[in-house]
Amino acid sequence: MTKQEARRLIRSWKMKLSTEYRERANQIIFKKILHMEEFRRAEVIFCYVSMEDEVNTWPVIAHALKEGKRVGVPLCTGDGIMEVREITSLNQLVKGAYGIMEPDSSCREIQKEEIQLGLIPCVSADREGRRLGHGAGYYDRYLQDAEFKKAALCWEKLMLDQIPADGYDICMDWIISDGKR
């Protein structure tokens, strides 16, 4: 299966997910993140700002901010290029590229070396830590030389047995889903 075929398959599965399932799955994933030793210890986290059809990260970001963690979120700066900007409030998020909420221009950049944990989006993932992104390569490019721990967040019902991967795909340290594993 090619990456494009996998994205089409997952899109058809995603359309069948009920609101109830998504909400329940989001709550389970949120609790798993909060119980991660790596999350509790991290002083600086990098987290995507979820859109409606992704695992909801808004509660994670709000919780991290409330705990006094430094929170970095992605800002698209060019074709396939992004950087991480620090927010101190959810009010600093504005609609940016592709309708994605991004940090406003007042937010300062966080360097990769400062980040201790990254929560990364995916279309799908497998148990080996491979993730399937949307195909633009933003995250794979950004994560190329990142030394921090990385966890992709994925609804269990959208996981595949094996994700098609290329040499430039960055493997995750964990896949956090609503499943039992």
N, C-alpha and C positions, 0 to 999 in steps of 0.2 A: 504494500500500500504506500502511495506517495504521501507527502505532507498535505498536498492539496486535497487528495481523496479523504485523508483523515479529518481535515477541517470540515469538509462537506458532511461527512458522517456524523461528527460531533455536533454540527449545527442542527442536523435533523433530530438528534437525541435531545439537544437543549430545548428545542421547541416543544417537546413533550413533557418537560419537567413542570410539575405543578408549583404554584406559589408557595403552598404549604411545605412541599419538600425543600424548596430553596431556603425558606426561612428556618426550618428545622436544621438543615445541613449547615447553614451559616452560623447558627448558635453553637452547634457541636464544634465546628472548626474554630470559632472564637474561643471557646473554653479550652480546646487543645493548645492553642497558641499561648493563652494566659498561663497554662500549667507547664509550658516548656521552660526548662532551666535556662536555656540560652536566651529566651525572651526576658525572663525575670532578671537575669544578670546584665543584659545589654543596657548600656547607657545611651547608645546612639543606634537607632534602627532606621532602615530604609524600607518604605512600604508604598506599594502602588495605591492610588486612589481608585477604588472600584467604580465601574459603571454598572448599570442595572443588570446586565447579563453575566456578571462575574461574581465570584465569592466576595461577599460584603466585607470590606476592610474599614469602613467608617468607624465601627465600634472599637476596633483594634487601635486605630490612630487616636481616637478620643481617649481611650484608656491609657495609652502610652503618654500622651500629653498630660493627663491628670496625674500620672505617677512621676512627672518631672523628667521623663526621658526626652532626649533630643530626637526629633522625628524629621526625617528627610523624605521628600516625595519627588517623583520624576517631573522634569520639565523638558519638553521636546524643544531642541534649539536648532535643529536642521534635519535634513532628510536622513533618517536612521540614526540620528545623534541625540542623546539626552544627557542631562546632568541631574544631580540631586540637590534640591534646595530645602533648607530647613524651614518648617512652619512651627509657630508657637500657638496657633489657633486654627480651628477649621474655617474661620472667617477669612483666612488668607488665601483660600482656594477660589479660583475663578475659572470660568469655562475657557479652555484653550484648544489646541490642535485636536482635530477629530472629535470635538465635543467632550473631551476628557477634562476633568477638573485638574488644574495645575496651580502651583504656587504663584502668587502675584509677584510683580517685579521687585518688591521691597525685600524679598526673602534672599538670604545669603546662601551661597553654595556650601555644601558639605563635601569634603574630599573623601574619596573611597577609603583611604587609610583610617578615617575616623569611624567608619561604620562597623558594627559588630554583628548585626543580623539583618538580612534582607528578606522581605516577604514579597514574592515574585508572582505575577499573574501567569495564567496559562489557559489555553483552549482545552488542553487535555494533558495528561501525564501518565507515566507508568510506574510500576513499583521499583524500577531500577534508578529512578531519579531523573529520567529524561522528561523534558517538557516540550509541548508543542505550543508555540506562540502564534500570534496572529500573522506572522510572515514578514513583518517589516524589519526585523533584526535589531530593533532598539535595545532590547535587554541583552541579547547575546553579545552585542558590541560593547555595551557598558560593563557587563560582567566578565569580559575576557580576562582581565588581569586582577579581578577583585579577589581579595583574600578572606573576606568575611563569609560566615556561614549563610547558606541560601536555602530557603524553603519555598516551594511553589504551593499555592493553595488551589485545590481542585475538588469539585463535587464528585463524590464517589461514582455516581451514575454516568459521569463523562470520562472516566479513566479507561485507558486501553491496555491490553496485555503488553503491547510493545509499540513505542513511539518511533516512527522513522526518524533517524538522526543523521546529521552530517558532521564532518570534522569540526566545524565552527560552532556547533550547538554546545551550550554550557550545561553540564549536568548539575542537578540540585543535590544538596546534602540530605534533604528530606522532602517528601511530598506530604502535605497535611490535607487530609480529606475527612469527610464525615463517616468513613468506614471504620470498622473495628480494628484494622491494622494500623 
